[in-house]
Amino acid sequence: MEQLVERVHTALAAEYPGAPNGRIREVPDRRSIRWYTTIGLVDRPLGTRGRVALYGPRHLLQLVAIKRRQAAGRTLAEIQVELTGASDEALAATARVPDELLSPGMPAADGPVRAAFWKHSPAPPPAPAELAVLPGNPSDDTGLMLTGVPLGMGVILLVPHALDHIDRGDLAAAARPLLDLLASRGLTDGRDE
């Protein structure tokens, strides 16, 4: 997290007017970053290695965009409306982070070159299974057979039986309002499948 904070500081050093009042930090600290993650302004870490959280270029864009909007006098509520779930392109336009900060091996602010802290992406999630069986034998009521139906945007509907006769496309179309609501709250992966 310290490397992420250093990169935010370096990204803001060039053209950052500073916080409009004494209540806002110039650069977010660990506590602020955790709060931004809790309220959905910053994505959760990509993963962990032991007790170390792994952050990537998107996290840097999110934090710099937040600080730039705060410097413009926007409240966190206004920033949430604008930036929660924003695309990488929208974040990049707001954050204006130099490309060299988004690439691995950038020198730390006032320090030597450090290893890239987002060099390795986490493994992609496994493909959703078409059929999941909970422990037990489905024929004796001690277990439950579930069928997973991908609806798109990373959302899977689980139903307690096989879906041989139901058109999966009809199910996905009927679920569109739910998918839109989940997407508006940042609860999907954002990709229509």
C-alpha positions as CSV (number, residue, x, y, z in Angstrom):
1,M,0.0,0.0,0.0
2,E,2.9,2.4,0.7
3,Q,4.0,2.0,-2.9
4,L,0.5,2.9,-4.1
5,V,0.5,6.0,-1.9
6,E,3.9,7.0,-3.3
7,R,2.7,6.7,-6.8
8,V,-0.4,8.8,-6.0
9,H,1.9,11.4,-4.5
10,T,4.1,11.4,-7.6
11,A,1.1,11.5,-10.0
12,L,-0.3,14.6,-8.2
13,A,3.1,16.4,-7.8
14,A,3.0,17.9,-11.3
15,E,-0.3,19.7,-11.5
16,Y,-2.2,19.4,-8.3
17,P,-3.5,22.6,-6.7
18,G,-3.9,20.8,-3.3
19,A,-6.8,20.3,-1.0
20,P,-9.3,23.3,-0.9
21,N,-9.4,23.1,2.9
22,G,-7.6,21.6,5.9
23,R,-10.1,18.8,6.3
24,I,-8.8,16.9,3.2
25,R,-5.5,15.1,3.0
26,E,-3.2,16.0,0.2
27,V,-2.4,12.3,-0.4
28,P,-4.6,9.5,0.9
29,D,-3.2,7.5,3.8
30,R,-3.9,3.8,4.5
31,R,-7.0,4.5,6.5
32,S,-8.4,6.7,3.7
33,I,-7.8,4.1,1.1
34,R,-9.5,1.5,3.2
35,W,-12.5,3.8,3.7
36,Y,-12.7,4.5,-0.1
37,T,-12.7,0.8,-0.7
38,T,-15.5,0.3,1.9
39,I,-17.7,2.9,0.2
40,G,-17.0,1.6,-3.3
41,L,-14.9,4.5,-4.6
42,V,-11.8,2.2,-4.9
43,D,-11.9,-1.4,-6.0
44,R,-10.9,-4.1,-3.5
45,P,-7.2,-5.2,-3.8
46,L,-6.4,-7.6,-6.7
47,G,-5.4,-10.2,-4.1
48,T,-3.0,-10.7,-1.3
49,R,0.4,-12.3,-0.8
50,G,0.5,-13.2,2.9
51,R,-0.5,-10.0,4.6
52,V,0.4,-7.7,1.7
53,A,-2.5,-6.4,-0.4
54,L,-1.9,-6.2,-4.2
55,Y,-3.0,-3.1,-6.1
56,G,-2.9,-2.3,-9.8
57,P,-3.0,0.6,-12.2
58,R,-6.8,1.0,-11.8
59,H,-6.4,1.6,-8.1
60,L,-3.9,4.4,-8.9
61,L,-6.3,6.0,-11.4
62,Q,-9.1,5.8,-8.9
63,L,-7.2,7.4,-6.0
64,V,-5.7,10.2,-8.2
65,A,-9.1,10.9,-9.7
66,I,-10.6,11.2,-6.2
67,K,-8.0,13.6,-5.1
68,R,-8.4,15.7,-8.2
69,R,-12.1,15.9,-7.7
70,Q,-11.7,16.8,-4.1
71,A,-9.3,19.6,-5.1
72,A,-12.0,20.9,-7.4
73,G,-14.3,21.2,-4.3
74,R,-16.4,18.1,-4.9
75,T,-17.8,16.2,-1.9
76,L,-17.3,12.5,-1.5
77,A,-21.0,11.9,-2.3
78,E,-20.6,13.8,-5.6
79,I,-17.4,11.9,-6.4
80,Q,-19.2,8.6,-5.6
81,V,-21.9,9.4,-8.1
82,E,-19.4,10.3,-10.8
83,L,-16.6,7.7,-10.3
84,T,-18.1,4.6,-8.8
85,G,-18.0,1.9,-11.4
86,A,-16.3,4.3,-13.9
87,S,-14.4,2.7,-16.8
88,D,-10.6,2.8,-16.9
89,E,-10.9,5.3,-19.8
90,A,-13.1,7.7,-17.7
91,L,-10.8,7.3,-14.7
92,A,-7.7,8.0,-16.9
93,A,-9.3,11.2,-18.3
94,T,-10.1,12.5,-14.8
95,A,-6.9,11.4,-13.1
96,R,-4.4,12.5,-15.9
97,V,-1.7,10.1,-14.6
98,P,1.4,10.0,-16.7
99,D,1.9,6.7,-18.6
100,E,5.2,6.0,-17.0
101,L,3.5,5.8,-13.6
102,L,1.1,3.2,-14.9
103,S,3.9,1.0,-16.1
104,P,6.0,-1.3,-13.9
105,G,9.4,-0.2,-12.6
106,M,8.7,3.5,-12.1
107,P,11.0,5.1,-9.6
108,A,9.3,5.7,-6.3
109,A,8.8,9.3,-5.2
110,D,12.2,10.4,-3.9
111,G,13.6,6.9,-3.9
112,P,15.2,4.1,-6.0
113,V,13.5,2.0,-8.6
114,R,11.4,-0.7,-6.8
115,A,9.9,-3.9,-8.1
116,A,6.6,-3.4,-9.9
117,F,3.9,-4.0,-7.3
118,W,1.3,-5.0,-10.0
119,K,3.7,-7.0,-12.2
120,H,1.7,-10.2,-12.0
121,S,-2.1,-10.1,-12.5
122,P,-4.1,-12.5,-10.3
123,A,-5.3,-15.6,-12.0
124,P,-8.7,-15.2,-13.8
125,P,-11.7,-16.6,-11.9
126,P,-12.7,-20.1,-13.0
127,A,-15.4,-20.4,-15.6
128,P,-18.9,-20.7,-14.0
129,A,-20.0,-24.3,-13.7
130,E,-23.2,-25.3,-15.4
131,L,-24.0,-27.7,-12.6
132,A,-23.1,-27.6,-8.9
133,V,-24.0,-30.2,-6.4
134,L,-24.0,-29.6,-2.7
135,P,-22.9,-32.4,-0.5
136,G,-25.3,-35.3,-0.1
137,N,-27.3,-37.5,-2.5
138,P,-30.0,-35.5,-4.3
139,S,-32.3,-38.4,-4.3
140,D,-32.6,-38.7,-0.5
141,D,-33.3,-35.0,0.5
142,T,-29.9,-34.7,2.3
143,G,-28.4,-32.9,-0.6
144,L,-29.5,-30.3,-3.2
145,M,-28.6,-30.2,-6.8
146,L,-28.2,-26.7,-8.2
147,T,-28.0,-25.6,-11.8
148,G,-26.1,-22.4,-12.4
149,V,-27.4,-20.2,-15.3
150,P,-25.0,-17.4,-16.4
151,L,-27.1,-14.3,-16.9
152,G,-24.2,-12.0,-18.0
153,M,-22.0,-9.4,-16.2
154,G,-20.6,-12.2,-14.0
155,V,-24.0,-13.0,-12.4
156,I,-25.1,-16.6,-12.1
157,L,-28.6,-17.6,-11.2
158,L,-28.8,-20.8,-9.1
159,V,-31.9,-22.9,-9.4
160,P,-32.7,-26.1,-7.5
161,H,-33.1,-28.4,-10.5
162,A,-31.9,-29.0,-14.1
163,L,-33.1,-26.5,-16.7
164,D,-33.6,-28.7,-19.7
165,H,-36.8,-27.1,-21.0
166,I,-36.3,-23.4,-20.1
167,D,-34.7,-21.1,-22.6
168,R,-31.6,-19.6,-20.9
169,G,-31.9,-16.5,-23.2
170,D,-35.5,-15.8,-21.9
171,L,-34.2,-16.1,-18.3
172,A,-31.4,-13.6,-19.0
173,A,-33.8,-11.2,-20.7
174,A,-36.2,-11.4,-17.7
175,A,-33.3,-10.8,-15.3
176,R,-32.1,-7.6,-17.1
177,P,-33.7,-5.2,-14.5
178,L,-31.9,-7.1,-11.8
179,L,-28.6,-7.0,-13.7
180,D,-29.0,-3.2,-14.2
181,L,-29.6,-2.7,-10.5
182,L,-26.6,-4.9,-9.5
183,A,-24.4,-3.0,-12.1
184,S,-25.5,0.4,-10.8
185,R,-24.3,-0.7,-7.3
186,G,-21.0,-2.0,-8.6
187,L,-21.9,-5.7,-7.8
188,T,-21.1,-7.2,-11.2
189,D,-17.9,-7.6,-13.2
190,G,-19.4,-5.1,-15.7
191,R,-18.9,-7.3,-18.7
192,D,-21.9,-8.5,-20.7
193,E,-21.2,-12.1,-21.6
